[in-house]
Each structure stands twice: as structure tokens, then as C-alpha cells.
Amino acid sequence: MEVILLERVEKLGGIGDVVTVKNGFARNYLLPNKKALRANEANRKVFEANRAKIESDNAERRSGAEAAAKTVDGKTVQLIRQASNTGQLYGSVSARDIVDALEADGAKVTKSQVVLDRPIKAIGMHEIRVALHPEVSVQVKVNVARSPEEADLQAQGVDVMAQMFERDTAAFTEDYDPNAEPGASAEAAGEPEAEGEAQA
């Protein structure tokens, strides 16, 4: 289906561009969200007649988004979650969780503005893009940890999982005595051999 874009749409084009998209994408997303019009003769005329207003409205929204970006860009939010010993979360962090954390920190964003390429399913520092406007996006950091202390360590750049792995390895190495079992069994295995030699 051919549509006329009423705002910039990522990977498609800018205002006024006529692009071909899949029917489902147009019907379920672009048209209902007023991001595009069907590219027929009547709509082309309507668009051209209103182009100046559409562009000025977009510029106004963009300047509002740029002002809001200053309060959001570079923020770090902390989320405390339960996780396994390997750092895998029981569940995942959703866009709603990030919105709530940002709002608690005084930044206003909506769920649809949070761009999660994949769900967050492990503890650690995660960079998330927030698209405040089709032409304005900022980065926020999400610090997912099992405790506030762990979150503080991660904020300082400590890889909590690597540290925990090293600690477990060290504990295993301390417990492991190479002369304990294998040495004893080797001696036991050597005794019958000695007897055999004596018989011969």
C-alpha cells in the first residue's frame, strides 16, 4: 500500500514522502496513529493544502521534545529485581518498569517512547533508547541489580557477575586438595602391583 507520511518514521522516510508499506503495517499502525494517509489523489491534495501546518506542528512538537530531552538524556535509573545465581532475572524488565522509574526520577516519558530492542532478562547496566519524537531520541541507563549495594557497585563500573564467578572459582580452588583422593587411590593401586612383582 502506498501512503503519504505525516511525520518522520524510522527506516521509512520524512514528512510528505510517499512510501510503499505492507498493508497490515499501514492499517494497524500508520493510519490509526495518524502517522500517514493513503496515497490517493484526494489525500495528496489535502496534504499539500495542509503541508505548512503539518510541518509547523511537527517543528513545535520537536522543540518540545528537545526541551524534554535535556531532563531525560543520560539519566540512570535503578531497578532492584530477584535473580538467580547466574544473574538471570525471574521475569524481565518491561518498558512500563522503565517509565515508572524515570517518572519517580522526575522525567516524563510514555511507554511507547521507550525503545526496547529485546527484553532485559539479566542483571547489569543496560543502555536504552527513548524516542521522545521521531527526530529526537536520547539514551538512558538502566541499572538492574539484586540489591542497592550491588547496584552501587555496578554504577562504579564493577562487573558483579564476573566478580561473583571469580569468588566462586577461588572458593572451589581452596576446597580442592590435589593430594587428597587421587593420591590415595594411586598409592592403593600401586600396592598390588608391587606384590605382583614380588611373586614373579
ZAPA-468651 format. One record per residue: residue in three letters; chain; x, y, z of N, C-alpha, C in turn. Coordinates in Angstrom, 2 decimals. Example, Ala and Ser with C-alpha at 12.3 -4.5 7.8 and 13.67 -1.06 7.14 Angstrom:
// residues 2
  aa ch      nx      ny      nz     cax     cay     caz      cx      cy      cz
 ALA  A   13.19   -5.69    7.80   12.30   -4.50    7.80   13.20   -3.30    7.80
 SER  A   12.85   -2.25    7.08   13.67   -1.06    7.14   12.90    0.03    7.87
// end
This chain:
// residues 200
  aa ch      nx      ny      nz     cax     cay     caz      cx      cy      cz
 MET  A    0.85   -1.20    0.00    0.00    0.00    0.00    0.88    1.25    0.00
 GLU  A    0.49    2.22   -0.80    1.23    3.49   -0.83    0.62    4.47    0.15
 VAL  A    1.48    5.11    0.98    0.98    6.09    1.95    1.83    7.36    1.89
 ILE  A    1.22    8.46    2.34    1.94    9.73    2.47    2.26    9.90    3.96
 LEU  A    3.51   10.04    4.29    3.90   10.17    5.71    3.58   11.56    6.25
 LEU  A    2.97   11.59    7.42    2.63   12.86    8.07    3.68   13.25    9.11
 GLU  A    4.63   12.33    9.38    5.75   12.63   10.27    6.89   11.70    9.89
 ARG  A    8.07   11.97   10.42    9.20   11.10   10.10    8.98    9.74   10.76
 VAL  A    9.12    8.68    9.98    9.00    7.32   10.51   10.33    6.62   10.24
 GLU  A   10.94    6.10   11.32   12.25    5.47   11.21   12.27    4.39   10.15
 LYS  A   13.32    4.41    9.34   13.57    3.44    8.26   12.57    3.55    7.11
 LEU  A   11.67    4.57    7.15   10.73    4.75    6.04   10.97    6.06    5.31
 GLY  A   10.92    7.17    6.05   11.12    8.47    5.41   10.61    9.62    6.26
 GLY  A   10.58   10.81    5.65   10.17   12.02    6.37    8.80   12.51    5.93
 ILE  A    8.41   13.66    6.48    7.09   14.25    6.19    6.93   14.46    4.68
 GLY  A    5.78   14.01    4.16    5.47   14.23    2.75    5.98   13.15    1.82
 ASP  A    6.83   12.25    2.33    7.34   11.17    1.47    6.22   10.18    1.16
 VAL  A    6.17    9.74   -0.09    5.21    8.70   -0.47    5.98    7.39   -0.49
 VAL  A    5.57    6.47    0.38    6.31    5.21    0.51    5.35    4.02    0.38
 THR  A    5.92    2.90   -0.01    5.13    1.67   -0.10    5.41    0.83    1.13
 VAL  A    4.35    0.44    1.82    4.49   -0.37    3.04    3.55   -1.57    2.96
 LYS  A    3.75   -2.52    3.85    2.85   -3.68    3.90    1.47   -3.21    4.37
 ASN  A    0.43   -3.82    3.82   -0.95   -3.43    4.15   -1.21   -3.46    5.66
 GLY  A   -0.77   -4.53    6.31   -1.01   -4.67    7.75   -0.36   -3.55    8.55
 PHE  A    0.87   -3.18    8.18    1.60   -2.12    8.88    0.86   -0.79    8.73
 ALA  A    0.35   -0.54    7.52   -0.40    0.70    7.28   -1.70    0.69    8.06
 ARG  A   -2.47   -0.41    7.94   -3.81   -0.46    8.57   -3.74   -0.51   10.10
 ASN  A   -2.75   -1.23   10.65   -2.70   -1.43   12.10   -1.88   -0.39   12.85
 TYR  A   -0.98    0.31   12.13   -0.10    1.22   12.85   -0.09    2.65   12.28
 LEU  A    0.28    2.78   11.01    0.45    4.13   10.45   -0.85    4.92   10.38
 LEU  A   -1.90    4.32    9.81   -3.17    5.05    9.63   -3.88    5.35   10.96
 PRO  A   -4.07    4.34   11.85   -4.77    4.65   13.11   -4.02    5.64   14.01
 ASN  A   -2.67    5.64   13.92   -1.88    6.56   14.76   -1.64    7.91   14.07
 LYS  A   -2.34    8.13   12.95   -2.26    9.40   12.20   -0.82    9.76   11.83
 LYS  A   -0.06    8.74   11.47    1.31    8.96   11.03    1.38    9.01    9.50
 ALA  A    0.27    8.62    8.85    0.26    8.59    7.39   -1.17    8.66    6.85
 LEU  A   -1.27    8.99    5.56   -2.55    8.97    4.83   -2.39    8.04    3.64
 ARG  A   -3.50    7.42    3.22   -3.44    6.62    1.98   -3.05    7.55    0.84
 ALA  A   -2.18    7.06   -0.03   -1.69    7.93   -1.12   -2.63    7.89   -2.30
 ASN  A   -3.82    8.53   -2.15   -4.71    8.68   -3.31   -4.76   10.17   -3.68
 GLU  A   -5.42   10.47   -4.79   -5.40   11.84   -5.32   -5.99   12.84   -4.33
 ALA  A   -7.13   12.46   -3.70   -7.79   13.37   -2.75   -6.88   13.68   -1.57
 ASN  A   -6.24   12.62   -1.02   -5.36   12.82    0.14   -4.11   13.62   -0.20
 ARG  A   -3.61   13.47   -1.45   -2.45   14.26   -1.87   -2.79   15.74   -1.83
 LYS  A   -4.01   16.07   -2.32   -4.44   17.47   -2.35   -4.60   18.01   -0.93
 VAL  A   -5.21   17.18   -0.05   -5.40   17.57    1.36   -4.04   17.80    2.01
 PHE  A   -3.10   16.90    1.73   -1.77   17.01    2.35   -1.08   18.29    1.87
 GLU  A   -1.10   18.54    0.56   -0.43   19.73    0.02   -1.05   21.01    0.58
 ALA  A   -2.38   21.00    0.73   -3.08   22.18    1.26   -2.68   22.43    2.72
 ASN  A   -2.46   21.36    3.46   -2.14   21.49    4.90   -0.67   21.31    5.23
 ARG  A    0.18   21.18    4.20    1.59   20.86    4.42    2.27   21.84    5.39
 ALA  A    2.05   23.13    5.20    2.71   24.14    6.04    2.31   23.94    7.51
 LYS  A    1.01   23.68    7.75    0.54   23.50    9.13    1.13   22.22    9.72
 ILE  A    1.14   21.15    8.92    1.68   19.86    9.40    3.15   20.02    9.78
 GLU  A    3.90   20.75    8.92    5.33   20.94    9.19    5.56   21.82   10.41
 SER  A    4.72   22.87   10.57    4.91   23.76   11.73    4.53   23.04   13.03
 ASP  A    3.45   22.21   12.97    3.07   21.42   14.15    4.20   20.46   14.54
 ASN  A    4.81   19.85   13.52    5.90   18.91   13.77    7.09   19.64   14.40
 ALA  A    7.41   20.83   13.88    8.54   21.60   14.41    8.28   21.97   15.87
 GLU  A    7.02   22.31   16.17    6.64   22.67   17.55    6.82   21.47   18.49
 ARG  A    6.34   20.30   18.03    6.47   19.08   18.84    7.94   18.71   19.03
 ARG  A    8.73   18.93   17.95   10.16   18.61   18.03   10.87   19.50   19.05
 SER  A   10.55   20.81   19.05   11.22   21.70   20.00   10.81   21.36   21.43
 GLY  A    9.53   20.92   21.61    9.08   20.46   22.94    9.86   19.23   23.37
 ALA  A   10.07   18.31   22.41   10.80   17.07   22.70   12.26   17.37   23.01
 GLU  A   12.84   18.35   22.30   14.25   18.71   22.55   14.41   19.28   23.97
 ALA  A   13.42   20.05   24.41   13.46   20.61   25.77   13.34   19.47   26.78
 ALA  A   12.42   18.53   26.51   12.23   17.38   27.42   13.47   16.48   27.44
 ALA  A   14.15   16.42   26.30   15.34   15.55   26.19   16.40   15.93   27.21
 LYS  A   16.50   17.22   27.51   17.52   17.68   28.47   17.29   17.10   29.87
 THR  A   16.02   16.83   30.20   15.72   16.29   31.54   15.85   14.76   31.57
 VAL  A   15.92   14.13   30.39   15.95   12.66   30.33   17.32   12.12   29.92
 ASP  A   17.99   12.80   28.99   19.23   12.29   28.40   20.29   12.00   29.46
 GLY  A   20.87   10.79   29.38   21.96   10.42   30.27   21.55   10.00   31.66
 LYS  A   20.25    9.97   31.94   19.79    9.56   33.28   20.10    8.08   33.51
 THR  A   20.32    7.74   34.78   20.49    6.34   35.15   19.41    6.01   36.18
 VAL  A   18.63    4.98   35.90   17.62    4.55   36.87   18.00    3.17   37.41
 GLN  A   17.60    2.93   38.64   17.97    1.69   39.31   16.73    0.82   39.53
 LEU  A   16.82   -0.44   39.16   15.72   -1.37   39.37   16.24   -2.57   40.15
 ILE  A   15.63   -2.84   41.31   16.04   -3.98   42.13   15.11   -5.15   41.80
 ARG  A   15.70   -6.25   41.37   14.93   -7.42   40.95   15.51   -8.69   41.55
 GLN  A   14.69   -9.72   41.66   15.20  -11.02   42.10   15.82  -11.72   40.90
 ALA  A   16.95  -12.37   41.14   17.63  -13.07   40.05   18.32  -14.32   40.58
 SER  A   18.63  -15.22   39.66   19.31  -16.47   40.03   20.79  -16.18   40.27
 ASN  A   21.54  -17.21   40.68   22.98  -17.06   40.92   23.75  -16.75   39.65
 THR  A   23.15  -17.06   38.50   23.83  -16.77   37.23   23.48  -15.37   36.72
 GLY  A   22.65  -14.65   37.48   22.30  -13.28   37.08   21.07  -13.18   36.20
 GLN  A   20.42  -14.32   35.92   19.20  -14.29   35.11   18.02  -13.85   35.99
 LEU  A   17.24  -12.90   35.47   16.11  -12.40   36.24   14.97  -13.41   36.25
 TYR  A   14.20  -13.41   37.34   12.96  -14.19   37.36   11.91  -13.26   36.74
 GLY  A   11.68  -13.41   35.43   10.82  -12.46   34.71   11.73  -11.54   33.91
 SER  A   11.20  -10.41   33.45   12.04   -9.46   32.71   11.62   -8.03   33.03
 VAL  A   12.47   -7.08   32.67   12.18   -5.66   32.89   11.43   -5.16   31.66
 SER  A   10.25   -4.55   31.88    9.44   -4.08   30.76    9.59   -2.57   30.58
 ALA  A    9.04   -2.08   29.47    9.05   -0.63   29.19    8.32    0.11   30.31
 ARG  A    7.23   -0.48   30.81    6.45    0.14   31.90    7.32    0.34   33.15
 ASP  A    8.17   -0.65   33.49    9.07   -0.54   34.65   10.02    0.65   34.48
 ILE  A   10.53    0.81   33.25   11.48    1.89   32.97   10.78    3.25   33.06
 VAL  A    9.56    3.32   32.51    8.76    4.56   32.57    8.52    4.96   34.03
 ASP  A    8.11    3.99   34.85    7.83    4.26   36.27    9.08    4.76   36.98
 ALA  A   10.23    4.13   36.69   11.49    4.53   37.34   11.90    5.94   36.91
 LEU  A   11.71    6.26   35.61   12.05    7.60   35.12   11.13    8.65   35.72
 GLU  A    9.83    8.32   35.82    8.87    9.26   36.40    9.19    9.53   37.86
 ALA  A    9.61    8.49   38.59    9.99    8.67   40.00   11.21    9.58   40.11
 ASP  A   11.99    9.63   39.02   13.20   10.46   38.99   12.91   11.84   38.39
 GLY  A   11.63   12.11   38.11   11.24   13.44   37.63   11.24   13.62   36.11
 ALA  A   11.39   12.53   35.36   11.38   12.63   33.89   10.06   12.07   33.36
 LYS  A    9.42   12.80   32.46    8.13   12.34   31.92    8.32   11.70   30.55
 VAL  A    8.06   10.42   30.49    8.07    9.71   29.21    6.89    8.75   29.17
 THR  A    6.52    8.33   27.97    5.43    7.37   27.85    5.98    6.00   27.47
 LYS  A    5.18    4.99   27.66    5.60    3.61   27.38    5.99    3.44   25.91
 SER  A    5.24    4.11   25.02    5.52    3.95   23.58    6.84    4.62   23.17
 GLN  A    7.36    5.51   24.02    8.62    6.19   23.68    9.85    5.37   24.05
 VAL  A    9.66    4.36   24.92   10.79    3.52   25.34   11.02    2.45   24.28
 VAL  A   12.22    2.46   23.68   12.53    1.52   22.60   13.34    0.36   23.19
 LEU  A   12.65   -0.77   23.42   13.33   -1.98   23.93   13.54   -2.93   22.75
 ASP  A   14.77   -3.01   22.25   15.05   -3.91   21.11   14.83   -5.36   21.52
 ARG  A   15.18   -5.66   22.77   14.94   -7.02   23.30   14.67   -6.87   24.79
 PRO  A   13.92   -7.78   25.39   13.62   -7.65   26.82   14.89   -7.77   27.67
 ILE  A   14.90   -7.07   28.81   16.04   -7.15   29.72   15.79   -8.34   30.66
 LYS  A   16.66   -9.34   30.58   16.44  -10.57   31.36   17.61  -10.92   32.26
 ALA  A   18.57   -9.98   32.41   19.74  -10.26   33.26   20.13   -9.01   34.03
 ILE  A   20.80   -9.22   35.17   21.26   -8.05   35.92   22.43   -7.40   35.17
 GLY  A   22.69   -6.14   35.47   23.77   -5.42   34.79   23.33   -4.03   34.39
 MET  A   24.22   -3.31   33.69   23.92   -1.97   33.18   23.43   -2.11   31.74
 HIS  A   22.26   -1.55   31.44   21.69   -1.66   30.10   21.42   -0.26   29.54
 GLU  A   21.84   -0.01   28.29   21.56    1.28   27.65   20.27    1.14   26.86
 ILE  A   19.33    2.06   27.10   18.03    2.01   26.45   17.80    3.32   25.72
 ARG  A   17.21    3.22   24.51   16.89    4.43   23.74   15.47    4.87   24.04
 VAL  A   15.31    6.18   24.25   13.98    6.75   24.46   13.73    7.74   23.31
 ALA  A   12.72    7.43   22.48   12.39    8.29   21.32   11.29    9.25   21.73
 LEU  A   11.68   10.48   22.08   10.71   11.48   22.54    9.92   12.07   21.38
 HIS  A   10.47   11.93   20.18    9.87   12.46   18.95   10.54   11.69   17.82
 PRO  A    9.88   11.56   16.66   10.53   10.81   15.57   11.94   11.31   15.23
 GLU  A   12.23   12.59   15.54   13.56   13.14   15.21   14.40   13.40   16.46
 VAL  A   13.89   13.06   17.64   14.64   13.32   18.88   14.65   12.05   19.74
 SER  A   15.85   11.46   19.92   15.93   10.32   20.83   17.14   10.48   21.74
 VAL  A   17.03    9.93   22.94   18.09   10.05   23.95   18.40    8.67   24.53
 GLN  A   19.51    8.59   25.24   19.91    7.32   25.87   19.73    7.42   27.38
 VAL  A   19.21    6.38   27.99   19.18    6.30   29.45   19.80    4.96   29.86
 LYS  A   20.36    4.95   31.06   20.97    3.70   31.56   20.03    3.09   32.58
 VAL  A   19.85    1.79   32.49   19.02    1.06   33.45   19.95    0.11   34.21
 ASN  A   20.07    0.35   35.51   20.94   -0.44   36.37   20.08   -1.49   37.08
 VAL  A   20.13   -2.71   36.59   19.32   -3.80   37.16   20.20   -4.62   38.10
 ALA  A   19.79   -4.70   39.37   20.61   -5.41   40.36   19.71   -6.14   41.35
 ARG  A   20.34   -7.00   42.18   19.58   -7.76   43.17   19.46   -7.02   44.50
 SER  A   20.33   -6.01   44.70   20.28   -5.23   45.94   20.83   -3.84   45.68
 PRO  A   20.50   -2.84   46.51   21.05   -1.48   46.32   22.58   -1.48   46.35
 GLU  A   23.18   -2.36   47.18   24.65   -2.43   47.26   25.23   -2.90   45.92
 GLU  A   24.59   -3.91   45.35   25.03   -4.44   44.05   24.88   -3.37   42.98
 ALA  A   23.78   -2.62   43.04   23.54   -1.54   42.07   24.63   -0.48   42.18
 ASP  A   25.05   -0.14   43.41   26.12    0.85   43.61   27.43    0.36   42.99
 LEU  A   27.74   -0.93   43.18   28.97   -1.49   42.60   28.92   -1.41   41.08
 GLN  A   27.75   -1.77   40.50   27.60   -1.72   39.03   27.74   -0.29   38.52
 ALA  A   27.19    0.67   39.28   27.27    2.08   38.88   28.72    2.55   38.85
 GLN  A   29.57    1.93   39.70   31.00    2.29   39.73   31.79    1.56   38.64
 GLY  A   31.09    0.73   37.87   31.76    0.03   36.77   32.23   -1.38   37.11
 VAL  A   31.83   -1.88   38.27   32.22   -3.25   38.67   31.31   -4.26   37.99
 ASP  A   31.90   -5.29   37.37   31.10   -6.36   36.77   30.78   -7.36   37.88
 VAL  A   29.59   -7.22   38.46   29.20   -8.01   39.62   29.21   -9.50   39.30
 MET  A   28.74   -9.88   38.12   28.68  -11.30   37.77   30.09  -11.90   37.64
 ALA  A   31.01  -11.17   37.02   32.38  -11.66   36.85   33.04  -11.80   38.22
 GLN  A   32.79  -10.81   39.09   33.36  -10.83   40.44   32.84  -12.05   41.22
 MET  A   31.54  -12.30   41.09   30.93  -13.43   41.79   31.50  -14.75   41.26
 PHE  A   31.69  -14.82   39.95   32.24  -16.03   39.32   33.66  -16.27   39.83
 GLU  A   34.46  -15.18   39.92   35.84  -15.32   40.42   35.84  -15.79   41.87
 ARG  A   34.91  -15.25   42.67   34.83  -15.63   44.08   34.49  -17.13   44.21
 ASP  A   33.52  -17.58   43.39   33.13  -19.00   43.41   34.30  -19.89   42.99
 THR  A   35.03  -19.45   41.97   36.18  -20.22   41.47   37.25  -20.32   42.55
 ALA  A   37.49  -19.18   43.23   38.51  -19.15   44.29   38.10  -20.09   45.42
 ALA  A   36.83  -20.09   45.80   36.33  -20.96   46.86   36.51  -22.42   46.47
 PHE  A   36.23  -22.73   45.20   36.37  -24.10   44.71   37.84  -24.52   44.76
 THR  A   38.74  -23.62   44.35   40.17  -23.92   44.32   40.71  -24.15   45.73
 GLU  A   40.21  -23.35   46.71   40.66  -23.52   48.09   40.24  -24.89   48.63
 ASP  A   38.99  -25.29   48.29   38.47  -26.58   48.79   39.14  -27.78   48.12
 TYR  A   39.68  -27.54   46.93   40.21  -28.64   46.14   41.65  -28.95   46.57
 ASP  A   41.87  -30.16   47.08   43.21  -30.58   47.50   43.67  -31.69   46.55
 PRO  A   44.62  -31.38   45.67   45.01  -32.38   44.66   45.62  -33.64   45.27
 ASN  A   46.17  -33.57   46.51   46.81  -34.74   47.12   45.85  -35.60   47.92
 ALA  A   44.58  -35.15   48.01   43.64  -35.89   48.86   43.27  -37.22   48.23
 GLU  A   42.20  -37.26   47.42   41.69  -38.52   46.90   42.59  -39.17   45.85
 PRO  A   42.93  -38.40   44.77   43.67  -39.08   43.70   44.97  -39.69   44.19
 GLY  A   45.72  -39.02   45.08   46.99  -39.53   45.61   46.79  -40.84   46.34
 ALA  A   45.75  -40.88   47.19   45.46  -42.07   48.00   45.15  -43.26   47.10
 SER  A   44.35  -43.01   46.05   43.95  -44.12   45.18   45.14  -44.60   44.36
 ALA  A   46.05  -43.68   44.00   47.23  -44.08   43.22   48.12  -44.99   44.06
 GLU  A   48.28  -44.64   45.35   49.11  -45.47   46.23   48.50  -46.86   46.37
 ALA  A   47.14  -46.87   46.55   46.43  -48.15   46.70   46.61  -48.99   45.45
 ALA  A   46.57  -48.31   44.29   46.71  -49.04   43.02   48.12  -49.57   42.88
 GLY  A   49.08  -48.85   43.46   50.48  -49.26   43.34   50.81  -50.47   44.19
 GLU  A   50.11  -50.71   45.29   50.44  -51.81   46.21   50.31  -53.19   45.58
 PRO  A   49.14  -53.50   44.96   49.04  -54.84   44.36   50.11  -55.08   43.30
 GLU  A   50.45  -53.98   42.58   51.46  -54.09   41.54   52.79  -54.57   42.13
 ALA  A   53.15  -53.97   43.30   54.39  -54.33   43.98   54.36  -55.81   44.38
 GLU  A   53.18  -56.26   44.88   53.04  -57.66   45.29   53.25  -58.58   44.10
 GLY  A   52.67  -58.19   42.97   52.80  -58.99   41.74   54.24  -59.14   41.35
 GLU  A   55.01  -58.04   41.47   56.44  -58.07   41.09   57.18  -59.02   42.03
 ALA  A   56.80  -58.99   43.33   57.49  -59.82   44.32   57.24  -61.33   44.01
 GLN  A   56.00  -61.64   43.57   55.67  -63.04   43.27   56.48  -63.52   42.08
 ALA  A   56.60  -62.64   41.10   57.33  -63.02   39.89   58.79  -63.25   40.28
// end
